[in-house]
Amino acid sequence: MKIGIIGCGNMGMAFANSFIQYNLVSKENLLLIEKSAERGADLQEQKAGVVVDTISEKLGEVDLIILSVKPQDFPSVAAEAQKFIKSNQLVLSIMAGIPIVKIQESLQHPLIIRAMPNTPALLGMGMTAFAAAPEVGLSDIRKVENLINSTGRAVFLEQEDLIDAVTALSGSGPAYYFYIVKQMIDAGVAMGFDSAMASLLVKQTMLGSYHLMQTSDKTLDELIQAVASKGGTTEAALKTFGEKGVGEGLKDGIFAAQKRAKELAG
């Protein structure tokens, strides 16, 4: 398989590196289109693939085109790319907020898959949901799913409009997690720990709690109650969280992210 990636920032290269790591594509068959001269020079030095700075006839030689540019850059990219896209090529968009029909119209091309990854894909532990245009066949959907699985986990959505919810939940989700971790570390520092010790206490607690959650047959409510002894310290914290509306505030924030995703989609 030959793959071309337009936009070689963190997410584009997370996909590229995973494909290389799992021998899904060779570097000779990996076309990297990066307009930044500085970034392109770095990729050249790393021998990351066939690095070019403009969209050209080479784009028409690949089997799969991955769009990994900022949404605001897509119109100019589409204007160039549509000159070279062939009818049998598959296009995978990992751009935020741009629906399949708009990509089809801009590229004058029907075979579009839209995906929403998240930043843990940089470590091969990402969560990506994707949807496909009706014109895309099952075999092509499976091919893309296998590629995405190299970056972590993939889930196929029958309804594209759920991608806005995915954007809010797992796409933006790492930032929520980091936000909570930061608040806990800041609280530790305020209680007298230095930042390194507070960070160790919180991060190891998060890591251990994740594995406990994944391996336990208890529900999340049961796991909470297992820690929250009646009249104890955890109960005091949870009561304050409730009084301050922490849980509702978190959910409201996620719904706000979903609303913004819909706005960006037009």
SERO-4910 file (N, C-alpha, C, O; in steps of 0.05 Angstrom, whole numbers):
BEGIN
 pado doro    nc1    nc2    nc3   cac1   cac2   cac3    cc1    cc2    cc3    oc1    oc2    oc3
  Met    A     17    -24      0      0      0      0     17     25      0     38     26     13
  Lys    A      9     45    -15     22     71    -15      4     91     -1    -20     92     -7
  Ile    A     16    107     16      0    126     32     12    154     29     37    157     30
  Gly    A     -5    174     26      4    202     26     -9    217     49    -33    215     52
  Ile    A      7    232     63     -4    248     86      1    277     80     23    286     76
  Ile    A    -21    292     79    -20    321     75    -22    335    102    -43    334    115
  Gly    A      0    346    111      1    358    138     15    340    158      3    320    167
  Cys    A     40    345    164     56    326    179     63    338    207     86    338    215
  Gly    A     42    347    221     45    355    248     44    331    267     49    309    258
  Asn    A     38    336    292     39    314    312     21    291    305     29    268    306
  Met    A     -4    297    298    -23    276    292    -17    261    266    -19    237    265
  Gly    A    -11    277    246     -3    264    220     20    245    223     20    223    212
  Met    A     40    253    238     64    236    242     59    214    262     72    193    261
  Ala    A     40    218    280     32    195    298     21    172    281     28    149    285
  Phe    A      5    179    261     -5    158    243     18    147    226     20    122    223
  Ala    A     34    164    215     57    155    198     75    136    213     83    115    203
  Asn    A     83    144    238    101    128    253     89    101    261    104     81    262
  Ser    A     64    101    267     51     75    274     50     57    249     54     33    252
  Phe    A     44     68    226     43     52    202     71     39    196     73     16    189
  Ile    A     92     55    200    119     45    196    126     24    217    137      3    211
  Gln    A    119     29    242    126     11    264    114    -17    260    127    -37    266
  Tyr    A     89    -18    250     76    -43    246     78    -54    217     63    -71    209
  Asn    A     97    -42    202    102    -52    175     78    -51    157     74    -69    140
  Leu    A     61    -31    161     37    -28    144     43    -13    118     28    -14     99
  Val    A     65      1    119     75     16     95    105     19     98    115     22    121
  Ser    A    119     19     76    148     24     77    153     54     74    136     69     64
  Lys    A    176     64     83    182     92     81    183    101     51    177    124     45
  Glu    A    191     83     34    192     89      5    164     94     -6    161    107    -26
  Asn    A    144     82      7    116     85     -3     99    104     15     75    104     14
  Leu    A    113    120     31    100    139     48    107    167     39    129    177     43
  Leu    A     87    181     27     91    208     17     83    228     39     60    227     48
  Leu    A    101    245     47     96    264     68     96    292     56    117    302     47
  Ile    A     73    305     56     71    332     44     69    353     66     49    354     80
  Glu    A     90    368     69     92    387     92    101    414     81    123    417     70
  Lys    A     84    435     84     91    461     72    111    477     88    125    494     77
  Ser    A    114    470    114    134    484    131    162    475    124    168    451    126
  Ala    A    179    493    115    206    486    108    222    475    131    237    455    128
  Glu    A    218    487    155    233    477    178    224    449    186    240    432    191
  Arg    A    198    445    186    187    418    193    195    398    172    203    375    178
  Gly    A    194    406    147    202    388    125    231    380    127    238    357    122
  Ala    A    248    399    135    277    393    138    281    372    160    298    355    158
  Asp    A    266    375    182    268    356    204    260    328    195    273    308    201
  Leu    A    238    327    179    229    300    170    249    288    150    253    264    150
  Gln    A    261    305    134    282    296    116    305    284    131    316    263    125
  Glu    A    314    298    152    336    289    169    329    263    182    347    245    185
  Gln    A    304    259    191    296    235    204    291    212    184    287    189    192
  Lys    A    292    218    158    286    198    137    259    185    143    256    161    142
  Ala    A    239    203    148    213    193    156    197    182    133    178    167    137
  Gly    A    204    190    109    189    181     85    198    197     62    220    210     62
  Val    A    182    198     41    188    215     17    176    242     23    151    245     22
  Val    A    192    261     30    183    287     40    183    308     17    203    312      3
  Val    A    160    321     13    158    342     -7    143    366      6    130    363     27
  Asp    A    145    389     -7    132    413      5    108    422    -10     95    442     -1
  Thr    A    101    410    -32     78    418    -47     62    394    -56     72    372    -59
  Ile    A     36    399    -61     18    378    -72     23    377   -102     21    397   -116
  Ser    A     29    353   -112     36    350   -140     25    324   -151      9    310   -138
  Glu    A     34    316   -175     26    291   -188     31    267   -170     18    246   -173
  Lys    A     51    269   -152     57    246   -134     33    238   -118     30    215   -111
  Leu    A     15    257   -112     -9    251    -96    -26    230   -110    -39    214    -97
  Gly    A    -27    231   -136    -43    213   -151    -33    185   -153    -46    167   -163
  Glu    A     -9    180   -141      4    154   -143     -1    137   -118      6    113   -117
  Val    A    -13    149    -97    -17    134    -72    -45    121    -72    -63    128    -87
  Asp    A    -49    101    -54    -74     88    -51    -93    102    -31   -117    103    -34
  Leu    A    -80    114    -10    -95    127     11    -83    154     16    -59    157     20
  Ile    A   -100    175     16    -92    202     23   -103    209     50   -127    206     55
  Ile    A    -86    218     69    -94    226     95    -92    256     97    -71    268     93
  Leu    A   -115    269    104   -116    298    107   -112    304    137   -129    298    153
  Ser    A    -89    316    143    -83    322    171    -74    351    174    -54    358    186
  Val    A    -91    369    162    -85    398    164   -105    411    182   -126    399    188
  Lys    A    -99    436    189   -118    451    205   -143    457    188   -140    462    164
  Pro    A   -167    457    200   -191    461    184   -190    487    167   -200    488    145
  Gln    A   -178    508    178   -177    533    163   -159    532    139   -161    548    121
  Asp    A   -141    512    138   -123    509    116   -135    491     94   -124    488     72
  Phe    A   -158    477    100   -169    458     82   -177    469     55   -172    457     34
  Pro    A   -190    493     53   -198    503     27   -175    505      7   -178    497    -16
  Ser    A   -152    516     16   -130    518     -2   -118    491     -9   -109    487    -32
  Val    A   -117    473     10   -107    446      5   -125    432    -15   -115    419    -33
  Ala    A   -151    434    -11   -170    421    -29   -168    431    -57   -170    416    -76
  Ala    A   -164    457    -60   -161    469    -87   -138    457   -102   -140    453   -127
  Glu    A   -116    451    -88    -93    438   -101    -97    408   -104    -91    397   -125
  Ala    A   -107    395    -83   -108    366    -83   -128    355   -104   -123    335   -116
  Gln    A   -150    369   -109   -170    359   -127   -159    357   -156   -171    343   -173
  Lys    A   -138    371   -162   -125    370   -188   -112    343   -194   -109    335   -217
  Phe    A   -105    329   -172    -89    305   -175   -102    279   -165    -92    257   -171
  Ile    A   -123    281   -150   -136    258   -138   -149    241   -161   -162    251   -179
  Lys    A   -144    215   -159   -155    196   -179   -181    184   -167   -185    183   -143
  Ser    A   -198    174   -185   -225    165   -177   -224    141   -158   -243    138   -143
  Asn    A   -203    125   -159   -202    101   -141   -188    105   -115   -186     87    -99
  Gln    A   -178    130   -110   -164    135    -86   -182    139    -62   -204    151    -65
  Leu    A   -174    130    -39   -189    133    -14   -177    157      1   -153    160      3
  Val    A   -195    173     13   -186    196     28   -195    193     57   -219    190     62
  Leu    A   -177    195     75   -182    194    104   -177    221    116   -154    231    115
  Ser    A   -197    234    127   -194    260    140   -192    256    170   -210    243    182
  Ile    A   -172    268    182   -170    269    211   -171    299    220   -161    306    241
  Met    A   -184    315    203   -188    343    209   -212    346    227   -232    331    225
  Ala    A   -211    365    246   -234    369    264   -255    386    250   -249    405    237
  Gly    A   -280    378    254   -303    395    248   -313    395    219   -334    408    214
  Ile    A   -299    383    200   -308    385    172   -322    359    164   -310    338    164
  Pro    A   -348    361    158   -364    337    152   -356    325    125   -345    338    108
  Ile    A   -364    299    122   -357    285     98   -368    298     73   -353    301     53
  Val    A   -393    308     73   -404    320     49   -388    344     40   -385    349     16
  Lys    A   -379    360     59   -363    384     52   -336    376     40   -327    389     22
  Ile    A   -324    355     51   -299    345     39   -303    335     11   -287    340     -7
  Gln    A   -325    320      7   -332    310    -19   -335    332    -39   -325    331    -62
  Glu    A   -350    353    -31   -355    376    -49   -329    391    -56   -325    398    -78
  Ser    A   -312    394    -35   -288    410    -39   -268    395    -57   -253    407    -73
  Leu    A   -267    368    -54   -248    353    -69   -259    342    -95   -245    331   -112
  Gln    A   -286    344    -98   -300    332   -121   -293    303   -123   -286    292   -144
  His    A   -296    290    -99   -288    262    -97   -306    248    -76   -310    259    -55
  Pro    A   -316    224    -83   -336    211    -65   -325    194    -42   -338    191    -22
  Leu    A   -301    183    -45   -291    162    -27   -277    174     -3   -253    176     -1
  Ile    A   -293    183     17   -283    197     40   -290    182     66   -312    173     69
  Ile    A   -270    180     83   -274    170    110   -265    193    129   -244    205    125
  Arg    A   -282    197    149   -275    219    169   -270    206    196   -286    190    205
  Ala    A   -248    214    208   -241    202    234   -234    224    254   -226    246    247
  Met    A   -238    217    280   -230    235    302   -212    220    321   -222    205    338
  Pro    A   -186    224    319   -167    211    338   -163    228    363   -175    249    365
  Asn    A   -146    220    381   -137    237    403   -108    234    407    -95    217    395
  Thr    A    -96    251    424    -67    254    426    -53    229    436    -29    225    430
  Pro    A    -65    211    452    -51    187    460    -43    169    436    -28    150    439
  Ala    A    -53    176    412    -44    162    388    -14    166    384     -1    150    371
  Leu    A     -3    187    396     26    192    394     42    169    407     65    165    400
  Leu    A     29    155    426     42    132    439     31    106    430     37     85    441
  Gly    A     14    106    409      1     81    400    -21     73    419    -28     49    420
  Met    A    -32     91    435    -53     85    454    -77    103    450    -91    110    469
  Gly    A    -81    112    425   -103    130    419   -130    117    418   -133     92    418
  Met    A   -151    133    417   -178    124    413   -189    140    389   -191    165    391
  Thr    A   -196    126    368   -205    139    344   -232    128    335   -235    103    333
  Ala    A   -251    145    331   -277    137    319   -278    147    290   -267    169    284
  Phe    A   -290    132    273   -291    140    245   -317    133    232   -331    114    240
  Ala    A   -324    147    211   -348    142    195   -341    145    166   -321    157    158
  Ala    A   -357    132    149   -351    132    120   -374    141    104   -397    139    111
  Ala    A   -367    153     81   -388    160     61   -401    135     51   -388    114     50
  Pro    A   -426    136     42   -440    113     31   -425    100      8   -428     76      3
  Glu    A   -410    116     -7   -396    106    -30   -372     88    -24   -362     74    -41
  Val    A   -363     88      1   -340     73      9   -348     44     15   -366     39     31
  Gly    A   -334     25      3   -340     -3      6   -330    -14     33   -313     -3     46
  Leu    A   -341    -37     40   -334    -50     65   -304    -58     66   -292    -55     87
  Ser    A   -293    -67     44   -265    -74     44   -247    -50     50   -227    -53     64
  Asp    A   -254    -27     39   -238     -3     45   -242      6     73   -223     16     86
  Ile    A   -266      3     84   -270     10    113   -252     -8    130   -240      2    149
  Arg    A   -251    -33    124   -234    -52    140   -205    -45    137   -190    -47    157
  Lys    A   -196    -37    114   -168    -29    110   -161     -6    128   -140     -6    141
  Val    A   -178     14    128   -173     38    144   -175     31    173   -159     41    189
  Glu    A   -193     14    181   -195      6    209   -169     -7    218   -160     -2    241
  Asn    A   -158    -24    202   -133    -38    209   -110    -17    212    -94    -20    230
  Leu    A   -110      3    195    -89     24    197    -93     40    223    -73     45    237
  Ile    A   -117     48    229   -123     63    253   -116     47    278   -106     59    297
  Asn    A   -122     21    277   -116      5    301    -86      5    308    -79     -2    331
  Ser    A    -69     11    289    -40     13    295    -34     36    313    -13     37    326
  Thr    A    -53     56    315    -49     79    333    -62     76    360    -61     94    376
  Gly    A    -76     53    364    -90     48    389   -115     32    384   -112      8    376
  Arg    A   -138     43    389   -164     29    384   -180     45    364   -179     70    364
  Ala    A   -196     31    349   -214     43    329   -242     33    333   -247     10    340
  Val    A   -262     51    329   -290     43    329   -304     56    306   -301     80    301
  Phe    A   -320     40    291   -334     50    268   -362     60    276   -376     46    290
  Leu    A   -369     83    266   -395     95    272   -412     94    247   -404    103    226
  Glu    A   -436     83    250   -455     83    228   -466    111    222   -472    118    199
  Gln    A   -467    127    243   -478    155    241   -455    175    243   -442    177    264
  Glu    A   -450    189    222   -428    209    222   -432    231    243   -413    241    254
  Asp    A   -458    238    248   -463    261    266   -454    255    295   -451    273    311
  Leu    A   -448    229    301   -438    223    328   -409    231    331   -398    231    353
  Ile    A   -395    237    309   -367    245    311   -365    271    327   -344    276    340
  Asp    A   -385    288    326   -384    313    343   -383    305    372   -370    318    388
  Ala    A   -399    285    380   -398    275    407   -372    262    414   -361    265    436
  Val    A   -360    247    395   -334    235    399   -313    257    403   -295    254    420
  Thr    A   -315    278    387   -296    300    390   -296    311    418   -275    317    430
  Ala    A   -321    314    429   -324    325    456   -315    306    478   -304    314    498
  Leu    A   -319    280    473   -314    260    494   -286    249    494   -272    252    514
  Ser    A   -277    237    472   -251    226    471   -230    243    457   -207    243    463
  Gly    A   -239    258    436   -221    276    422   -209    297    440   -185    301    441
  Ser    A   -226    311    455   -217    331    475   -211    319    502   -200    332    519
  Gly    A   -219    294    506   -218    281    532   -191    282    546   -190    286    570
  Pro    A   -169    278    532   -143    279    546   -139    305    561   -127    306    583
  Ala    A   -149    327    550   -145    353    564   -161    354    590   -152    366    609
  Tyr    A   -185    341    590   -200    341    615   -185    325    636   -184    333    660
  Tyr    A   -174    303    628   -158    286    646   -135    301    658   -130    302    682
  Phe    A   -120    315    640    -97    330    649   -106    353    667    -92    360    686
  Tyr    A   -129    365    662   -139    386    679   -144    376    707   -137    389    726
  Ile    A   -157    353    709   -163    342    736   -137    335    750   -134    340    774
  Val    A   -118    323    736    -92    316    748    -78    341    758    -67    341    780
  Lys    A    -79    363    742    -67    388    750    -79    399    776    -65    408    794
  Gln    A   -106    398    778   -119    408    802   -110    392    826   -106    404    848
  Met    A   -108    366    823    -99    350    846    -70    355    854    -64    356    878
  Ile    A    -53    359    834    -25    365    840    -23    393    854     -8    396    873
  Asp    A    -38    412    844    -38    439    856    -48    438    885    -37    451    902
  Ala    A    -68    421    890    -78    417    917    -56    405    935    -53    413    958
  Gly    A    -41    386    924    -19    373    939      2    394    946     12    394    969
  Val    A      9    411    927     29    432    932     19    451    954     34    459    972
  Ala    A     -7    458    953    -19    476    973    -19    463   1000    -19    477   1021
  Met    A    -19    436   1002    -18    422   1027     10    418   1038     13    407   1060
  Gly    A     30    426   1023     57    425   1033     77    408   1018    101    409   1024
  Phe    A     68    392    998     87    376    983    101    393    962     90    413    953
  Asp    A    126    386    955    138    399    932    124    387    907    111    367    908
  Ser    A    128    401    885    113    394    860    120    366    851    102    352    840
  Ala    A    145    357    854    153    331    844    139    309    860    129    289    849
  Met    A    138    312    887    125    292    904     95    292    899     83    271    897
  Ala    A     83    316    896     54    317    891     48    304    864     28    290    862
  Ser    A     64    309    844     60    297    818     62    267    819     46    253    807
  Leu    A     82    256    833     85    227    836     60    215    849     50    195    840
  Leu    A     51    227    871     28    217    886      3    215    868    -11    195    868
  Val    A     -1    237    853    -26    238    837    -24    220    812    -43    206    806
  Lys    A     -1    222    798      1    206    773      0    176    778    -12    161    763
  Gln    A     14    167    799     13    139    805    -15    130    815    -24    108    809
  Thr    A    -28    148    829    -56    142    837    -74    139    813    -90    121    812
  Met    A    -71    157    794    -87    156    769    -81    130    753    -99    117    744
  Leu    A    -55    123    751    -47     99    736    -58     74    750    -70     57    736
  Gly    A    -55     72    776    -65     49    790    -95     47    789   -106     25    787
  Ser    A   -109     70    791   -138     70    791   -148     62    764   -169     48    762
  Tyr    A   -134     70    742   -142     62    715   -142     31    713   -161     19    703
  His    A   -120     19    722   -117    -10    719   -137    -24    737   -148    -45    730
  Leu    A   -143    -13    760   -163    -25    778   -190    -24    765   -205    -43    765
  Met    A   -196     -1    753   -222      2    739   -224    -18    716   -246    -29    711
  Gln    A   -202    -22    701   -203    -40    678   -205    -69    685   -216    -85    670
  Thr    A   -195    -77    708   -194   -105    716   -216   -113    735   -221   -137    739
  Ser    A   -229    -94    748   -249   -100    768   -276   -107    755   -282    -96    734
  Asp    A   -291   -124    768   -319   -129    758   -339   -111    772   -363   -114    768
  Lys    A   -329    -92    787   -347    -73    801   -354    -49    783   -338    -42    765
  Thr    A   -377    -38    787   -384    -13    773   -367     10    783   -355      8    804
  Leu    A   -368     32    769   -353     56    778   -365     66    805   -350     75    822
  Asp    A   -391     65    808   -403     73    833   -394     56    856   -389     65    878
  Glu    A   -392     30    851   -382     11    872   -353     16    878   -345     13    902
  Leu    A   -337     22    858   -309     28    864   -306     53    880   -289     55    898
  Ile    A   -323     73    875   -322     98    890   -330     92    919   -316    101    938
  Gln    A   -351     77    923   -361     71    950   -341     53    965   -340     54    990
  Ala    A   -325     38    951   -305     21    964   -283     38    978   -270     29    997
  Val    A   -279     62    967   -259     80    979   -272     99    999   -259    108   1019
  Ala    A   -297    105    994   -311    126   1010   -324    114   1035   -349    110   1035
  Ser    A   -309    110   1056   -320    100   1081   -338    121   1093   -333    145   1091
  Lys    A   -360    112   1106   -379    130   1118   -366    148   1139   -353    138   1158
  Gly    A   -369    174   1136   -358    192   1155   -328    197   1152   -316    211   1169
  Gly    A   -317    186   1131   -288    188   1127   -279    211   1109   -295    229   1102
  Thr    A   -253    211   1102   -241    233   1087   -252    234   1058   -257    256   1047
  Thr    A   -254    211   1045   -263    210   1017   -292    221   1016   -299    235    997
  Glu    A   -309    212   1035   -336    222   1035   -337    252   1038   -354    265   1025
  Ala    A   -319    263   1054   -318    292   1057   -311    306   1031   -323    327   1024
  Ala    A   -293    294   1016   -285    306    990   -308    304    970   -314    323    956
  Leu    A   -320    280    969   -342    276    950   -366    295    956   -379    304    937
  Lys    A   -371    299    981   -393    317    989   -387    346    979   -405    359    969
  Thr    A   -362    354    982   -354    381    972   -356    383    942   -365    403    931
  Phe    A   -347    361    928   -350    361    899   -379    365    891   -385    380    872
  Gly    A   -397    351    905   -425    354    899   -435    382    904   -450    393    888
  Glu    A   -428    393    926   -436    420    933   -426    441    913   -440    461    907
  Lys    A   -402    436    903   -390    455    884   -398    450    855   -391    465    837
  Gly    A   -413    428    851   -422    422    824   -400    412    805   -401    418    781
  Val    A   -380    398    816   -358    390    800   -367    371    778   -359    374    755
  Gly    A   -382    351    785   -391    332    765   -408    344    743   -404    339    720
  Glu    A   -427    361    751   -445    374    732   -429    394    715   -434    396    691
  Gly    A   -409    407    727   -392    426    712   -376    411    690   -373    421    668
  Leu    A   -366    387    697   -351    371    678   -368    363    655   -360    365    632
  Lys    A   -392    353    661   -411    345    640   -419    369    622   -421    366    598
  Asp    A   -424    392    635   -431    416    620   -409    424    601   -414    432    578
  Gly    A   -384    421    610   -361    427    593   -360    409    569   -354    418    546
  Ile    A   -366    383    573   -365    364    550   -387    370    530   -383    369    506
  Phe    A   -411    378    541   -433    385    523   -426    411    507   -433    414    484
  Ala    A   -411    429    520   -403    454    507   -383    447    485   -384    460    463
  Ala    A   -366    428    489   -347    420    468   -362    407    444   -355    412    421
  Gln    A   -383    392    450   -399    380    429   -413    402    413   -414    401    388
  Lys    A   -424    422    427   -437    444    413   -418    459    395   -424    467    372
  Arg    A   -393    464    405   -373    478    389   -365    461    365   -361    472    343
  Ala    A   -364    435    368   -357    418    345   -378    420    323   -372    421    299
  Lys    A   -403    421    331   -425    425    312   -423    452    298   -428    454    274
  Glu    A   -416    473    313   -413    499    302   -391    500    281   -393    512    260
  Leu    A   -369    486    287   -346    486    268   -353    471    243   -343    476    221
  Ala    A   -371    451    246   -380    435    222   -399    451    204   -405    443    182
  Gly    A   -408    474    215   -426    490    199   -455    480    199   -472    492    187
***
